[in-house]
Amino acid sequence: MAIHNNNDLRQVDGSTIYLPKWYQGEVGWGNLDLPNVYAATLSGQWPRGTIYREGNRTFVYGKMDSTLGGAYTHAGYVPITYATYKDMGSDGMQAGSASTVECTVNYADTCAVDKYSGGILGFYGTYYGNRFIVAQAAADASYDMVLTLDQPMQGTMATTDEILLQEHQYKVMRLYVTEEYAPYVGVLMHDLIAASEYNWLQTGGPHGMTFYHSTAEGGDGGQMCVIAYHGTTQVHPSNAASLQITGKEAESMQVIGWRSTYTTADMSGGQTVYLTILN
């Protein structure tokens, strides 16, 4: 089942493209064309999860959900992954062993083909670990479905083993709506993103301008950390009362980078950020 994606790695004008490990259901395998990271299309040009590095900037290719979510469609805003997981507890594993890369799980519901291809199967009980999901069949009438993994299990799995499935983060993304229930996965490069569009997100390196959430910051020493907040970014700690270091943001909000430029004044036009989501 698995197809080995064997491409030469070349650098062109300081740029390199890295196709992901092959997984079923994607288009664009073998496409080594260097992208225009500011463009978006309704048809896939590369497999989702492709990484593009240009100088000291890193980008990842993904797709917006058919339900876009919020209204922050401009370049410089920060979308979340809409990838979900399924915890099947101790009654999901049906068959898995060291003799084959295929295992059978019971999803307890309908599931479309390749929803979890490119994702992760986690398990513990008889053995502990996780496997990359190369392909996934649709759930049958009994809700059983066959997963093709990158490697066999360590040994024969028990039907009482705990398992969960996780989707690929960049296969489905949405704009911020009401609350942070998922990680932010990059900064939009295409302006006025639309539902179902394939696009590049910047995940690493210097980004010229992101929208700030509450107040312009940077004028005080130590204001270096940049968090994602409500689909925007915010230098933290902040002088804004709602974003004090003692609040929930200091404890749980996602750090996506650091200030990338020198200033002794608040960055009132937007925030220059050195992104560290994926470098």
N, C-alpha and C positions, 0 to 999 in steps of 0.2 A: 504493500500500500504506500509506504513512505517514498517520496521522490527526493533524491538528493539534489539540492540546488547548488551546483558547482560553478561559481563565477570567479573570474580573476578580479583582484582588488587593484584598482588603478586610481591615481590622483590626477585630476585635471584642474589646473588653475587653483590649487589649494582646496579642491572639493573632492569628496569621496562619498559614494552611495553604498549602503549595506542592506541587501535584501535579508529579511528574517529567515529563520529556519522554516522550511516548507511546512505548510499546513493546508488542509483541504478547504476549498470553497473560495479561494482568492483568485484574483486576476493579476496580470502584470509580472508574472514570474519571468525572469530573464531581462526585464527592462532596466538597463543601466544608464538610461538617459538622465542627465542632471536636470533637476526640476526648477521651475519658477516658484519659489516658496510663497509668493504673494498671490498666487492664482488658486482657484477652486473649480472643481468640475463635478458633474452629476454622474460620471462614469469613472470607475477606478482605473488609475494608470499604473500604480505599483501595489503590491500587497500591503494591507494595513499592518503597521508596525515597522515598515521600512524606515531606516535611519539615514539621514543625510547630514554630513558634516561639511561645513564651508568655513575655512579658517578656524576661528575659535567659537563658532556658533554651531549648535546642534538642533536638528529638527526631526520630528517624527510624523509619519503619515497616518492619518486616521479618517474617520467618517462621522459626520453629525447624524444624530438620530432623525427619524422621520417626524418626530415631535421635537421641535427645536428647543423648547423650554422657555427661557427668559428672553429679554429684549436686548441683551448686551451683544449686539452683532458686529460691532466695530473691531477692527484690528486694535490690539492692545488690551482686550478683555481676556479673561481666563476661564475657559470651560472646564467642566468636570467630566469624568468618565461616567457613563451610565451602565457600565458592565455590572452584572449582578452575580450572585453566587447562589448555589443550591446546596443546603446542608441536608443530606439524606440520612443522617444519623446512623444508627446501627442496624438498619434493615435495607440499605441500598445496594450493597455489594452482592452480586449474584455469582460471579465467577471471575477469577484472576489467578495467574500462576506465573512461574518462572520460565515456562516453556513457550509462551506466546506473548506478543505485544498487544493482543486484543484482550479486553476484559468486558464483562457485561454488568451493568448497573440497572437498578430499577428507579426510574425518575419519579414515579408516583403521579405522573401527569403527562400531558402531551408535550412534546419537545421537537422543534423543527430540526432538520438535518444541519449539522455543522454550527449550531448555535455556540457550542463550546470548543470548536476546533480553534487551535491557537491558544487555548486557555490551559488551566492547570487542574489536575485531579489530585486532591490531598487525601491521605488516609492514615489511620492508626488503629491498632488493635493487635492482630497477629504480627504485622510489620508496620513500621512508621516511615513516612516519606511523602513524596509527591512526584508526579510525572507530567510531562508536557503532552497535551492532547493533540495528536497529529490529525485525526479525523474523528467524526462522530456521526453515527447513523441516527435517523429519526427514531423516536420511541415507537414501539409497536403497540398492538391492541392491549397488551398487558403492561405497557409502560416500560418494558425492558428496552435498553438500547446498548449498542456495542460501541465502545471507545477503542480507537487505535492509538497506542501510546508510543513515546519515543524509545522506551526500553521496557522489557518485561518487569513484573513485580519480583521481589526478592524470593518469593516462594508462594505456595498456595494460600490464597486469601480465604478468610472465613466469612460467612454471610452475616455475622454479627459485627464485622469490622466497621468502624466509623469512617465515612467518606463525605467529601464535599467537592463540588465543581465550581470553578471560577472562570468567567468569560475573559477574553482578551481585552485589556483596558482601552485600546485605541480602535476597536471595532465599532464602538457606539459611544458617542459623546453628546452631551447636552450643555446648554447655557445655564448659568445659575438661575434658580427660581426662588426658593424661600429659605433654605438652610443647607449647611454643609453636611451632606450625608455620604459624600464620596470624595475621593481625592481630586485635586486639580491636576491636569495632565499636560499643561503647556499654555502658551500665549498665542492667541489668534494672530495670524499673519495676513490673512485675506480680509479685506474690509467688506462689511455687510454680508457676513456668512449666512447661508440659507439652509433650510432643512434638507437632509439627505446628501449634502455636498461632501465630497472628499477634499481634504485640505491638509496643509502642513502646519504644525504647531511648533513654535520654538520652545525647546526644553532646556537648553544650556547656552551659556555665553552671554555677552552683552546685548541687551535689548534697549532700543532707543527711547521708547516711551510707553508706559503703561498707565492706565487710569487709576488714580488713587481713590480710596473709598471715603475717607472722612475728612482729613485735613492734610495740607501740604506739610511735609516734615523734612528734616535733614539739617536744620540749623543748629541743633544741639549735638554735642559730642556723644558718641555711643549709639546714635540712631542709625544702625547699619542693617539690622535684620529686616527682610521683606517677607511678609506673610500674604497669602491669598485670602481674601475676605469678601464675601458676597459677590463673587465674580470679578472683583477688582483686586488691586494690590494695596498694601499699606506698609509704609516704613514703621518699624516697631522696635522699641517702645515709642508710643505716640503721646503727644501732648493732649490729644482729644480725650475727654472724660470717658467716653464709651470704649476707648481702646487702651486703657491704662494697663501697665505691666501686671497689676494684681488681678485683672479680670480674666475671664475664661479664655480670651485670645492668647494670653501669655502661656496658658497651660496646654491648649489643645489645637490651636490653629496651625495650618500647614505652612512651614517655612519653604518658600520656593526660590529664595536667592538672597542676594546682598546688594546694597547700593554699589553701583559700578563707577561712580565718578566722585570727584572731590567737590565739596561745597561747604560753606559756612552759613548758608542761608537756606531757608525752606525751598524745596523743589516745587514751585507753584504751578509750573506748566505740565507736570507729570513726573513720573518716577523713572529714573534710569536704573535698570536692574541687571545684575549679573546672575542669570538664572542657573539653578543647580538641580532641577528636577531630574534630568538625565543629561549627562555630558559625554 
